C-alpha cells in the first residue's frame, strides 16, 4: 500500500463570534517542508501543530493555514475616543473643516485605534483542534486514494517490463547463435587456416562476455521485489526508488551486452517504462 505526497484537506467550523477555516495542501518533496500560516493569537500552538502534522504526513512540501473571519461584535480593535477628540480639537485650531472631514483625518493619526492583545480561549481551541484533526484525516485519505492510482500504474508498468524481459529470454538463444555465426563468417572471410579447437575456445570466451544470464535473473528478482514492496503495509517511496535504480542498472547492462538489434529494441521499451515509473516515484511518500 502506497501513499502519494499530493493531497488536500479542509475543515470549517462556525463559532459564536468567528468562522475558522483550516486548510492543508501537500506536494512532493525529498524531505518534510512545512509552512504554517495562522493568526498571531494561535502562534503559541504552532510548535505542537507542526509536530502533530509531521507525525502523520511524514514527508512532502506542506502548506498549513488557519483563516479566521471575525464578526464585528468580536473585534479586538477599538477607537481611542479621548485621543481622537483631542486630535479633532487641535485640527479645529488650524482649519475650518467640518467635523466629518476632521474625523477622517484624526483616525489616521497614531494611537487613534487601540488593538487589544487577544488570549486563546482553551475551550474554543479544543473545538479548533478537532477540525484540524478532521483536515488531517481528509488529506490522509486524499493521499491514499492518489496512492492507489499510482500503485495500479506501477503494477501495469512492471508487468510490461516483465513481459518484455520474457521476450528477451526467448530470443536470447537466437542472439547467441547469431553472434556465433557472425564471428565464424568473419574468420572464414579472412581465408586463413585456423585451429578449430582454438577458435571454439576463443568463441566461448567471447560469447561469455555477452552472456546476460545473471542480468536476466537479477532483473526478474528486482521486478518481484518491487511488487512486494508495493504490497507491503508501509509506503516507502525511497525504497521503491532504490529498487528502480537497480532495475535500471540491469536493463542498461542487458542493452550494452546484447549486440543484437531486436533485443536492443526491447531494451529501449523497458527503459521507457522504467523512466515513467521513476517519474511517478518522486510523488510517493
N, C-alpha and C positions, 0 to 999 in steps of 0.2 A: 504494500500500500504506500503510495507516494502522495506528497502534498506539493502543490505549486506555491511559489513565493508571491504570486499575484493574487490579490484579494481585496475585498471591500466590506466594511461593516458599518452600520449606522443604527443609532438608537436615539429616540426623542422622548423627553419627559416634561410634562407640564406641571410646574409647581405653582403654589398660590400667587406668587409675585413675579415669576420668571419662567421662561421656556429654555430648557437645556437641550442642546443637540451635540451628540458625541459621534465623531467620525474616525474611522481607521482605514487607511489605504496602504497597500504594500506592493512593491515591485521587487524584481530580482536584484541581489547584491551578494558579493562574496562573503560579507560579514553582516552583523547587525548594525544598521544605521537608523537610529530612531530620532525623529524630530517631533517635539511636543510643543503645541501652541494652546494656551489657555489663559483666561483672565488672571490677573495678579493675585486675586483673592485665593486661588487654588494652587498657587506655586508651591506652598509648603507640602503639598501632596505629590508633587511631581516625581520625586525620587522613588517613592513606593509604587507609583503608577508605572514608571519605567521598568522596575523590577518585575512587576506582575505581567506586563506586556511581553518583555523579553523572555520570561519563563515559558510562555505559551507559544509565541510566534518564532522564537529562536533566531531566525536569520531573515535578512531582506532589508530593503530601504522602506522604512515605515514612517508614515505621517499620522500623528495622533492629534486630534483637535477637539477642544471643548468650546462651543459657541453659546453665549448667553444673551437672550433677548429679555431685557428688564422692562417691567411696566412702570408707568410714571409714578405710581404710588410708592415704589420702592427705590426711587433714585437716590444715589448717595451724594449727588451734587446739589447744593442749595445756594440761593442768593444770599450774600452777606449784606443784609439790608442796611445796617448803620453805615458801612463803608460806601455803598452805592449812593446813599443820600448825601454823605459828605462830599463825594465826587461831584454830584449834581450841583450842590451849593457852591462849590468852588468854580464850576463851569459857568454858573449864572453870573458870577462876578466878572467874567471876561467875555461873555457873549449873551445875546438876547434870544437865543434859540428856544423853541418850545420844549415842553417837558419830555415829549416822546423822543425828540432828537437828542436831548441831553442824556436821557436814559440809555439810548443806544450807544452813546459814547462812553458812559460811565461803566457799563457792564464789560467793556473791553479792557478796563484798567486792571492792574494787579490786585489780587485779593478780593475782587468783586464777587467771585464764586468760591465757595468752600466745598472741598471734596473730602468727605469723611472716610477714614480707613475702615473697610468692612472686615469683619471677622467671620470665619467659617462657622456655619450652623451645622454641628455634627449630625443632627437628625436629618437635615437636608442632604448632607454629604453621603450618608448611608444610602439614600434613595439614588443619588447620582452614581455611586459605586455599583449598584445593581444594574443600572443602564450601561455602564462601562463594560461590565461582565457580559451583558447581552450583545454589545457591539463586538466584543472579542469572539464570542461564540459564532456570530454571523460571519466574521472574516475567516474563522477556522473552517466553517462549512464551505465557504466560497473556495478556499484553498484546496479542500478535499475534493470538491466537485471538479475543479480545474485539474487536480492531480489525476483523477480517474480518466479524464480525456487524454492527458499526456501518457498515462500508463498504457492505454489501449494503442496509442500511436507507436509507442516504443515496442510493444509486443509485435505489432504488424511489421515494423521495420526490421526487428531482429529475425522474425520468421522469413522475411525476404532475403536477408543476408544468409541465413541458414540454407535456404533453397538454392541460392547462388553457389554456396560452398559445396552442396551436393553435386551441382553440375560440374564444379571444378574437380571434385573427386572422381566423377565418372569419366571426364575427358583426360585425366592425368596419364593413364597408360598410353593413350594415343599420342600425348605430348612427348613422353619419353621415347616412344618408338620413332616419332618424327625427328627428335634430336639425334637419335642413333643413326637414322638413315641419312640425315644431312651430313653428319661427321664422316660416315663411311663413304658417301659420294664425294665429299671434299678430298678425302685421301686418295680415292681411286682416280680423281681428275688430275692428280699430280703425276700419274703414270709412273710412279716409282714402286719398286718392290718393297714390301714391308712385312714384318713378322706379325702373323695373325694373332698369336698369343699376346704379344706385346701391345698390339693395337687394342685387344679386348681389355687388357689391364688398364690402359690409358682411358679407354672409353668408360669403364666402370668408375674410375676416379672422376672423370669429367661429369658424368651423369649424377654422381653423388653430390657434386657441388650445386646441382639444380634440383636436388630432391626436396620436396616440400611436405614430406610426411609429418614431421614434427609441427610445422606451422598449421597444417590442417587439423591436427589433433588439438593443439592449443587453442585455435580459434573456436573450434567446436565447444571446448570446455568454457571459454570466456562467454560464449553466447548463452550457455546453460546457466552460468554463474550470474549473468546479468538478469535473466528472467527470475532466478531465485531471489536476487536482491530486490527486484520489483515486488515480489510476492511477500517479502518479509514484513513484519509488523511496523518497523520504523521506516521513516522516509529519510534517505541519506543520499542527497544529490552528489556530494563529494565522492562517496564510494562508487556510485554509478559512473562518475566521471573518470575515476581511475581505471575501472574495468573497460570503459570505452577507449581509453588510451592504449590499453593492452590489445584490444581488438584491432585498433588501427595499426599497431606495430606488426601484427601477424599478417594483416591484409597487405600492407606495404611490402613485406618480405616475400609473400607469395607473388606479388606483381613483379618484383625485381628479379626473382628466380625463374619465373615462368618461361620466358623466352619463347612465347607461343601466343600468337595474336588472338585466337579465340578465347584463351584463358585470360589474357590481359583485358579483354572487353568485359568479362565477368567481374574482374577485379575493379574496374572503373565503376561498375554498377554498385558493387559492395561499398566502395568509398563514398559514393553519392548518398547511399542510405545511412552510412555511419556519420557523415557530416550533418545530416538532418537530425540525427539522434543527439549529437554533441551540441548542436544549436539549442535544442529543446531542453537539454540537461542544465543549461545555465539558469533555467527558471525553476528547477526542482529544489525543494528545501533540503 
